């Protein structure tokens, strides 16, 4: 078996999509992207195809590793090997390729997430020197009895656009968001995605960005100023009221995020989690 590693930009979008989907075959969470979805992932999360990697056997792709760059920070935005070629060191080879690129770019760190339960991948990253930072939670809410909530008379809520919501991103986020929920990624969402801003006595103190549709509510980001947890709680309840019978889902909320205790109290349950990991790059 002769495996060649090349920059991902030499492959077509269709080849990359096929390699990505085959790399996640049998994964704990099904992955089946269309080319336009992979292109969206690349654009939204600053994936650099010139720094990403494809593993080839002959003319066929057998693995892919996507690599994002923001300033001095790097991020592995998906890595996988086709089922037929697993357990032959290809994943390790691609990781060495990407880490080598991080050194060449003089990055300070490389981050990644691995789903809890994927012990083989976690062991690989441990062996390469990655450090565990925290768990990122995937939460779901199933409607039941409406929570008891008496709105504070000084609280008001206004629907706003995405750009305005993100103007409050920094002061509302005392805890760092993971890569796919940073301001850079959120700012590349469709401009028409709505947000709701809560005020207390005329001061903006909390927001929720969410897709509200026929299949339920996808909560994209939520955040609040320290000291305004009860206003955040009221804002989430108000979001529920827009579709009282709809399930709600949020992905990759840090276990250290101050919104997590609020969501837990409201009945959100952890369905899956990922482990966020970091590799310091020693120059």
N, C-alpha and C positions, 0 to 999 in steps of 0.2 A: 504494500500500500504506500504510494507516494503522494504526500499531501503538500500542496503549495499554498502559501498564504500571500494574499495580495490586498491592497487597499480596496475598500468596498466600492469606490466610485468607478472601478473598471467593470463592474457588473451592471446589468440593466435593472431597472426598478422591479420588473417582473421576476428576475432571477433572485434579487434580494428578498422579495416577498415570499417566494417559494422556499428559499433557504431559512427564512425566519420562521415560517409556519412549520416546516419539517423539524426545525431545531426545537420547537416547543411541542412536538407530537408526544402524547402521553403525559403531558405536564399536569400538575395538580389543578391548574385552572386552564380550561381550553383556550387556545389561541388560534384564530383563523382570520388573519387580516386580508383585506383587499389592498391592491397597490396604492390606491388613493389614501387609505388609512395609514399605511406605512409612511407615505410621503408626508402626511399630517404629523405623525410622530416625529419625523426627522425635523420638520420646520418648527414645530412648537417647542421642542426640547433641545434645540441647538446641536443636533447630532451632525458631526462632521464626517462625511463619507470618505474623505481623503485620509482621515485618521482611524476610521473603522476598518474592520477586517473581514474578508471572506476566505474560507478554506475550500480548496478545490481538489478534486481527484479527477484528473483528465480535464474534460470540458464541463464537468458537473460540479455544482456547489454542494458541499457536505456540511458546512457550518458557517455561521455568521456571528460577529460581535460588533455591536453598535456603540460608538463612542462620542460623547458630547463634551464640548469645551466651552467654558465661560470664564474668561480671564485666566486666573491661575488654577481654576478648579476643573477637574475632569469627572466624567460620569459614564458608567457602562450602562447603556440603555437597552439592554437585551443581548443575551448570548446563548447560543444553542447549537447542538450538533445533531444531525439526522440520526434516527434510531439505528440505522444499519452501520453507522460509523462510531457509535459511542464506545467508551472504554478502550480507546486506542490513543489517548493522550492529546486528542485534537482540541478539546476544550482548554486544556492547560497551555497548549501551543498558542491558541488565540489570545489567552490572557497574557502570556509573556509578550506577544506582539503589541497588545494595547498598552501594557505597562511600559514597554520600550518607547512607544510613541509619547507617553506622558513624560518620560525623562527627556526625550528630544525636545519637547515643547516647554521644558522647564516648569511644569506644573508643580503645585504644592501638594495636592492631594488627588486621589481618585476615589469616587464613591460608587456604590452599587447597592441594590436590594436583592435579597434572595427570599423566596417564599418559605415561611416556616414549615418544616417537614421535608424540605429538599435537602436532606442531610449530606448527600454526596457532593452537591455543589457547594454547600456551606463548608465542608471539609476541605475542598479545593481552595476556597478563598482564605480559609484559616491558614493553610499551608503556605500561601503566597504572602502572608503578613497582614492581611486585612483585619481590622479591629471592629468588634461589634459595638455599635453606638446605642441603638434603641430598637424597639419594635414599632412598626407602622401598622396601624389597625385598619381593617376593612369592616365597616359597621353597617348594620341594617336595622331599620325600624319598621315594625309591622303595626299598623293602626290598631288601637284598642280603646280603652276608656280615655277620654280626653283628660289630660292632666289638669289639676286644680291650679288656676292661675288668675290672679286679680291684677290687671295691669296697673302699673304706677301712673297716677295722673300726670306726672311729668314726662312720661315716655310717649314718643310718637314714632311712627314708622313711615318711610317714604320709599317708593320704588325709584331706583336710579339706574343709570347705565353702567356698564362694566368699567369704563375708563374712570368715571368718578369714584366708583367703589375702590379701585386700586390706588387712588390717591391717598387712601387711608391705610394702605397695606403695611407700611413700616411701623407706625405707632400702634397698630392693632395686633402686631405679631411679636410679642416679647420672646417667643420660642420659635426657632428656625423651622420653616417648612421644608419638606423633602424636595428634591430636584423638580419633580413634575408639578409641584404646587407652589413654586417660587413665583415671584412677581413676573419674571421674564416669561415663564410658561403661561401663566394666566393671562398676560397681556396679549397673547397670540390666539386666544379663544375668539370665536365669532363675536363680533361687536354687539350683536343683538341679544346675547345671553344676558338675562336680567339679574339685577342685584337689589337687595333691600337694605336700607340704612336705618338704624335705630338711633334716635336722639334722646338724651336725657336733659331736661331743662334747656333745650335748644342746642346742646352740645352733641356732635356725632360721636358715638361710643361703641358701635358694633355694626357688623355687616354680615350678610349671607349672600353668596353667589350661587345660583342654582338653576338647573334646567327643570322646568315643570312641564311634564308632558303626559301623553296618554298611558305610558307604561310606568308612571310613578315620578318621583322626584329624585334627581341626581344632585346631591349637594356637592358643589365643586370646591368651595372654600368658605370658612366661617372664622371670624376673629372678633376680638373685642378689646377695649382698653382695660388694663388692670383695674379691678375694683367694681366692674360693671357686669359681673356674672349673671345677676338676676335679669338684667336687660337682655343679655344674650339668650337666656332661657326664654324670655318672652318673645324674642324675635324668631326663635326656632318654632315655638308653638304657633306663632302667627303664620309661618311658612306652612306648617302642617294643615292649618285651617283652609288653605287655598285648594287643597285636594284631600279632604278628611279621610278618605278611604284608600289613599295611595300609599304604597310602601316608599320608604326613603332609604337612600344608600349614600355612603361617603367612603372614599378610598384614600388610603395612606395618610391617616391622621396619626401624628406622633403620639405615643403613649404618654408623653410628657406635655402634650398640648393642654392648656387650661380649659379648652372646650370639652375635653373628654369626660370629666366628671359630670358636667351638665347634661351631655347626651346620655350617659349611663343612667342618670337619675330619671330621664325622660323615657327610658325603655329601649334605647339603642343597644344592640348586642353585637359582640365581636363574632364575625363569621370566619374570617381568615386574618392572617397577619403576615407581614414581611419583616425581615431583619435588615436594618440599614447598617452598612459596613463602610469603613474608610481605610484607605491605604495611604500613609504619609509617603511622599516621594522624597527620597534623600538625594540631594544634588551634590 
